[in-house]
C-alpha cells in the first residue's frame, strides 16, 4: 500500500541553454526471498560478543582493565543486559547460535530524490559542443538488508546507550537466573530487516564534442562523465567524495 509522485520542470531562457530539475518518490516491495526464505541455523565464536572479555585484555588468565579498549558505552550496555564484561568468557568459551532467513514483517523500501542542472549547447559552425551538469540527491529509507550476525551484536552494544539500538531486539541472552559471569548469548537473529537511510549525492557532468575529420572519412565523437558521490551505508555516515 504505497503511492509515488514525480515532477519535472524545464526552462529554456535562450536557445542554447536549458535549465532543468526533477523531484519524486519511488518504492520497492520486499521480494519473496527477503520475506519467506526458510530459517537457517549457524554459530559464531564467542569472541563476536562485545561483552566477552577480549583476549588482548587478559594477562595470565586475569582481566586487566588497563588493556581493555572497549568503550564505556559497550561496558555499560553489557551490564544493563545482565552480563559482566569483566568476567564473561574467562572460564569457558561458548558458541553463539544464530538464525538467518526471511522476515514477513519487513516494509517496502521508499526513496525521495531530486536533481537540478543545465544543458548548454552553443551553436558553433566549426564543431558541435554540448555541456551538461546535474546535481543529484537520492535518499533510500528502510533499506532491506540481510545482516551479518557479528554486525548485529556489534551494533547492539555500540550504537546507543541503555540498549536503545533496534539491533538489541535481535539479541537474546540466557538470563533466567544466569549469573552475569556466564550470561552468554542464546540467539542472534540475523534475518532480513529494514535498516536506516542510504544516501547518494553528488554531481554528474557530461561533455560531448563532435567534429568531422577527413581521416579515413571518419566522424569522431568524444564523451566524458564525472560523478561524485557521498553515501551512508547501514546508517553510518561516510564523509568522502569519490570521483569516477
N, C-alpha and C positions, 0 to 999 in steps of 0.2 A: 504494500500500500504506500507507494511513493509517487511524487509528482516532480516534474522538472520544468524549467523555463530557460529560455535563451533570448538574447537581444544582440543586435548588431547595428552599428552605425558607420557610415562612410560619408566623408565630406571632401569635395574637390574644389578648393578655393581658386586654383588655376589649373590649366590643362596638364601641367607636368607634375603636379603634387596631389596625392591622395592621403588624407588622414583618416584612420580607421580605428575602431575599437569593438571589442566583444565582451560579453558577460553571460554567465549561465550556470546551470547546475546539472549534474548527472547522478545516476545511482547504478550500482551493480549488486544484484541479489546474490547471496551465497549459493555456490553450486552444490551439486549432490554430494561430492566428496567432502566438502567442508562441513556439511550438515550431518551426513549419515555414515561416514567412514567408521567401520567397526573398531571398537576399542582394542588397543594393543598394549600389552604389559611390557615393562622393561625395568631396569635397575640403574642406579647411579652409585658411584663411590661416595662414601660418607664425607669425603673432603669437599663435595659440592655444597654441603650445608654450611652457610656462613656462621652458624652457631657452634660448629665443631672447632675445637682449638686447632689453629693451623700448625703444621709441623715446624714452621720457622720460629714459633713461639715456645717450643718445647726444648728444654735443656736437661739432659739426664733424666728424662721421664717426668720432669716437673715443669709446670706452666710458668713462664717468665713474662709478666705483663709488659716489661720494657721492650720486648721484641715483638709485641702484637701490633700489627699495622692496621687492624680493623678500626673503623670509625666508631665514635661514641654512639652514633645512631644505631649502628648494627648491634652493638653490645646491649643497648637499652631495649631494642626490639626483641632480641633473643630472650632477655629476662621477662619481658611482657608476655612472651609466648610460652613461658614455663620451662625454658631451657637455660642451663647455666653455661655461658660461653667461656668460662674459665676452667671448666672440668669436663664438659661434654666431649666424648671421644677419647679421653685419656686411658680409660680402662679397656675399651674394645671398640673396634670399628664395625658398623652395621650398614649393610647396603640399603639404599633408599629405593623403595618401589615407585614406579612411575606409570602413568597411563596416558596414551595419546589416542586421538581419534576425532570423529566429527562432533559437532555441537549443534543441536537442533534449536537452540535459543539465541544464536547469533543474529545480528541485524544486518541489513544491507549497508554496503559502503556508500557514502554520499560524497559529492565533491562540489566545490564552488571555484569558479575560475573567472579571470578577466585578463584581457590583453589590450594594449594600446600601442599604436605605432603609425608609421607613414611609409609611403612608397613614392620615390622621386624618379621620374622618367623624363629627363631633359631631351629636347629634340636637337640632337647634333647630326649634321649632314654626313660627317666623316665616319661616324661609328654609332653603335647603339649602346646605351647605358641605362641600367635600372638599379636603384639602391633602395633596399628595404630594411627598416629597423623596427623591431617589435619588443616591447617589454611584456613578459608573461608572469602570471602568478596563479598557481594551482594548489588548492588545499583539498586533501582527501581525508575525510573523517571516518572513524570507526573502521579502519582498515582491518581486513580479515587476515590473520596470521596463524601459522602453526608454530607454536612456541617450542623452544628448547627447554627441557626440564631444568637444567642448571641455570638458565636465564630466569626462569620463574622464581627459583629460590633466591637468586641474587637480587632481583628487583623487589621482591617482597621485603627484604630486610634493609635494603639500601635506599629505596626511593623516598619513603615518607616516615615521619615519626609515628609512634603509637600504633604500628602495624596498619596504618591507614592506606597502604598501597592496595589496589584491587587485586594484585597478584597474590596477596596473602590469602584470598578466598580459595586459592588453588593449592594451598599447602596445609596438610593435616599432620599434627604431632600426636603422639600416643596418649598423652595426658592420662586421665583416669587414675590418678594417684601415683603416676610415674614420677620418681624424683627428678629434679632438674638436671642432675649429672648424667642421666641416662634417658632423658626425654627426646628420643630421636624422631626423625620424620617418618610418619607412617605411610604417606602417599603424596605424590606431586601430580597434579592434573595438568598435563601439557597439551590438552586438546585445543582445537581451533577456538579463537577468541577474537572479539573486536578490540583493537588497540586504539591508540590515540590518533594524533594528527600527523600526516605526512605532507610536507610542503615542498614544492618545486617552483623556483622563481629565477628570473634572470632575463637575458636579452638574446634575441635571435636576429642576426644580421645576414642579409643576402646581398651580394653584389654580382651582377651579370653584365658582362662586356661582350659585345658581338661586333665582328668586323669581317670584311671579305678579304681573303688572301688569295693571291693568284698562284700560290704554290700548289701544284697538282690540282688546281681547280677546286680547292677545299674551302669550307667555311669553318671558322673556329668559334667556339662558344665557351666562355670561362665562367664558372660559378663557384663562389666560396661562401661558407657558412660558419659563423662563430656563435656558440651558445654557452652561456654561463649559468650555473645552477647552484642553488643552496637548498638543502633539504633536511628534514627531520626524519630520523629512522627509529622506529619503535618508541616514538615520543621523545627522543633525545636530540637536542639541537646540534647541528654540525655547522660551525661558523666558517666554512671555507667556500670559496667560489672557484669553480673548476671550468676553465675554458676547454672547448673541444674544437 
